[in-house]
Amino acid sequence: MHSLLTVDGEAMTAGAATGAASVAWLLVALPLLGAAVLLLGGRRTDKAGPLLATGLSWASFVVGVVVLFQLLGQAAEERAHHLTLWSWVPAGSFDLDLGLLVDPLSMAFVLLITFVGSLIHVYSIGYMEHDPDKRRFFAYLNLFVAAMLLLVLADSYLLLFVGWEGVGLASYLLIGFWNWNPAYATAANKAFFVNRVGDLGLSIAIMTMFISFGGVDYATVNEGVAGANQSTLTAIGLLLLVGACGKSAQFPLQSWLGDAMAGPTPVSALIHAATMVTAGVYLVVRSHVIFDAAPDAALAVALVGAVTLLFGAVVGCAKDDIKKALAASTMSQIGYMMLAAGLGPVGYAFAIFHLLTHGFFKAGMFLGAGSVMHGMNDQVDMRRFGGLSGAMKVTWATFALGWLAILGVPPFSGFWSKDKVIEAAFVGEGWQPWVLGGAALVGAGVTAFYMSRLFFMTFQGDKRWTDDVHPHESPLLMTVPMTVLAAGSAFLGLLLAWPFAETAPIVSWLEPVVGEHGEEHPVIAVPLLIALTLAFVAFGIFLAWRQYWQAEVPDVAPRGSVLTRAARVDLYQDAVNEGLFMRPGIHLTRSLVFADARGVDAAAGGTAALVGGFSSRLRRLQTGYARSYALTMLTGVVAVLGALWVIQ
Amino acid sequence: MTSLPLLTLMMVVPLVGAVVVAALPAGTARLARPLALGASLVTLVLAVLAWVAFDSGSDEMFQLTETYSWIPQLGVSYGLGVDGIALALVVMAAILTPVCLLAAWDDVTPVPLGDTEDDFAQAEHVAATRTKRYFALMLVLEAFMVGVFAATDVFLFYVFFEAMLIPVYFLIGLFGGPRRQYAAVKFLLFSLAGGLVMLVSVIAVYFAGPGGEDGFLVQNLVGNVTGSPEALRWMFVGFFIAFAVKAPMWPVHTWLPDAATEARPATAVLLVGVLDKVGTYGMIRFCLQLFPEASQWATPVVLTLAVVSVVYGALLAIGQTDMMRLIAFTSISHFGFIVLGIFAMTSVGGAGSTLYMVNHGFSTAGLFLIAGFLVARGGSKRIPDYGGWQRVTPVLAGTFLVAGLSSLALPGLSSFVSEFLVLQGTFMRYKVAAVVAALGIVLAALYILLMYQRTMTGPKPSFPDDATPRDLSGREKWVVAPIIASFVVLGFYPKPVLDIVNPAVDTTMRIVGVTDPSAAAEASGSAK
């Protein structure tokens, strides 16, 4: 029996898995099988591969639903199942089993990943129809789903890390899917490198856990927190945050996400919007016991979230590339989730809530963007869009639902989740609620501006199309997934918040994992806060409407203010990284290569020759015959044996 | 089972194979390669038998022992035996040798000097002779590698340690690239210099030990090497220098990049992947087990050198333009990790280091051999001469990436487990060293993925006369398959190796007299 301590010390036990939960390994194994078959099968699987991959992804979803129903049929405190698969790393005092943990938190992710993931598989059948390498594409998608499920189902930090870098690998492979374009290959590398920096933090966190708690599985760690000292916990929390920043593109490790849009659009929707990039939020919430006990680390999480949500929002205002604008928005929205996760028990459930609704509406909008690109010869410049509402009705309507959702317009999904985050951010004492809440509130207004800008520039106003495009609606394989996600954008928030119940279903569902939610009151009254938020949002929409729908949008971006120009280049993130790390690094390696050949080699070679007594004969030996060396050596051995004999 | 002298047989079979291959009459030269492969496969079967016969629950320091008096006057015995660490390395050598032979299948090709029929016949004849030599030398090397890991007599170890140099010297010097003579001599000089220093210590150990007719046996020496602390420290240093050259560690690493780039890929694998492990293996068997006190005395310096090797090797790898040199520098970085884990002196680090030795053998084999396949097609070792090959040879590119991912220790692949254990084991005692070495994780991503980007991605290259290179052949796939299988299997199920390694690591720690730092020492209480 493994016990998971909740905040107030009430133990929730994870019993050995029974029923459907005992085959939870199928969740990971099915898509993994798909990836293996497609990659090893070669061209033989070209035809059936995409369908097989899609089918296996859906099969994984079905398993997830069956497990969900099993959990729903159980009492809240019994909804955790532990599944030990095999002894993984028995090395001295480090002894770790490979096991899975099925609980309400992991199941929330399992359903999001498999459902949205499967929809995107379907969409990709249409989107990638003419790509000669689509088998490889579907293999990578399946690999991603498997790794992501491993990440959320792992029962230890080390196994989580396997999924964590596994999704990073899938992300790398898919960003670079069209890597004959050198810029795309560079984007893929950049994503991997920046993530590795974050992963360095995560690995050191794991090592610290082992020496502090004697194990790296969740149960042992959570048990050990109570007796650990404050500075250790703060250190672990901050190191986890570094890992989360890399994976979730949070400040200061955010620079890779914009470039990651080089990948095919379904990838942007699934990996770089709905699932993988939210893994950092999962990590923080999964480690809530640590953050609960280390308030400084938790505050750092909230601050990183607040900074990133503003950073992403500002960048989003200046981007003309539809995918990069959406990427900036993703970064900003994950900032909201991080902010919520850093708020402690009052925020955990809302962080996950916003993560789920965002998974639907942002994936839906990315698929919409893909559909627009499909109809516009793969163009991404919104200044050459405009007036597409007539040509692509389904895309327009589904995108509109996503747009309303992210704005937080009632009663659409984002309203329920984002509003809760803003309310939670205003809870607390001293400067914190004003700074954190203020950032969240202002962010909501800026979000409304840039998302409306994006929506109006693409679908409304004048047609600024280049001469060679003939926009048309996408095939059903693409529009059906978009429609389903749009339905989620519209209603998922309402369903999970269900305002007529005593507690929101999402809160009570997660409570056994993240602990008692508690009643806390924001420093501004809730109705006033809702009104304020909506006013900010309305103002944002109004500004965008005036500038990008009513006024004429120039084909070429005007020079813009200092802030606009800074935002266009992502607030100089690349310049900073290049100046601080890249150029000094290149310089260092070049000097070392030079020094190694001239200095170290000469010194070591000289010493070795001296020690060996070969110094004077070096030149002669080099021109000598190979056989003489062997002879020399043999003579040496014989001489030594003789010498020993004499000494004896 | 135990009555069979498995370890001796594992040397006799490849040696007999080598003699037969070398002595093949002119008309039957085409049998050379299958015969050599056959001999190495029989050795592999013997290795599997040894694995099965090995009892990881045994209290004996060595198993499968064979001890015969050899030169009793000098205390020298023919003593063989393995503990878990040695067995893991012997089995790795037995697996990698046939893989390398298969990879080297077409390494020797006829080079006609003119275009008359005579010229062709002459070239065929020369190639046949060279093929026989080439494969015979690899078998000889296999025999010596088994011997060096299985020797339980310090002097016998020394003999194998030096004898190994001979086949490697000829493999590089006769079959290598344009600067093969320089590389071969450099390799030889560094190794001989290290070996001579060690020889002094070997002799000294005998006198510091209990002496007698079997005074060189490790079993008799352990715990019985006595003398003034200074004397023991000097002996330690003698061994350590030889092993540091072999491993190779900074700053005595400079022979490796030359040797690795001039050698044939298959030779480079046996050299870097297997033979160099003698260095790190020797550190455990001789430095730690014979000189516990001196080892602890030297630990700060050794750890520093190890950390420098990790970072230095990685930075140098990033700066290389020659593929083989790049891979050689990654190995210097990896050897730094292995030494770090050994001298951290924790059960976790020790097990991690041994597992690392095995995993590194396979991942280096993958990198060298697949890079070799690429070079065979592209005709250049220079990275800038490539680009866009993923679209030309997708399977080659894919397997190259997998081997690279193993080298950068991607979780899920075998190297991750060992690299994590080494860092974790080090972190238990030396946090700063572990954190600095962990930078190697980030740098590894740079050197591997930049190499992949520069060779495999980008626009598809054009080839003259429709001479588009072919993707991996059936033979080449058979070379790559066992290597990649090892990544996945040992990544998710390293238990079989760890199970035999753990007792040997425990024994070593008991001899050195250290125990793991208490896990709960950090936290003030309730850890499990």
Interface residues (C-beta under 8 A of the other chain):
Chain A: L39 G42 W86 S87 W88 V89 P90 A91 G92 S93 F94 L98 L158 F161 V162 W164 E165 G166 L169 Y172 G176 N179 W180 P182 A185 T186 N189 F192 F193 R196 V197 D199 L200 S203 I204 I206 M207 T208 F210 I211 S212 F213 G214 G215 T220 E223 G224 A226 G227 A228 N229 T232 L588 T589 R590 L592 V593 D596 V600 D601 A603 A604 G605 A608 A609 V611 G612 G613 F614 L618 L621 Q622 A626 Y629 A630 M633 G636 V637 V640 L641 L644 W645 Q648
Chain B: I71 Q73 L74 V159 E162 L165 I166 Y169 F170 G173 L174 Q181 Y182 A184 V185 K186 L188 L189 F190 L192 A193 G194 L196 V197 L199 I203 Y206 V245 W250 P251 V252 H253 T254 Y312 L315 L316 I318 G319 Q320 T346 S347 V348 G350 A351 G352 L355 G388 Q390 R391 V395 G398 L405 L410 P411 G412 F416 V417 F420 L421 L423 Q424 G425 F427 M428 A434 V435 A438 L439 I441 V442 A445 L446 L449 L450 Q453 M456 T457 G458 P459 K460 F492 Y493 P494 K495 L498 D499 V501 N502 V505 D506 D516 P517 A519 A520 A521 E522 A523 S524 G525 S526 A527 K528
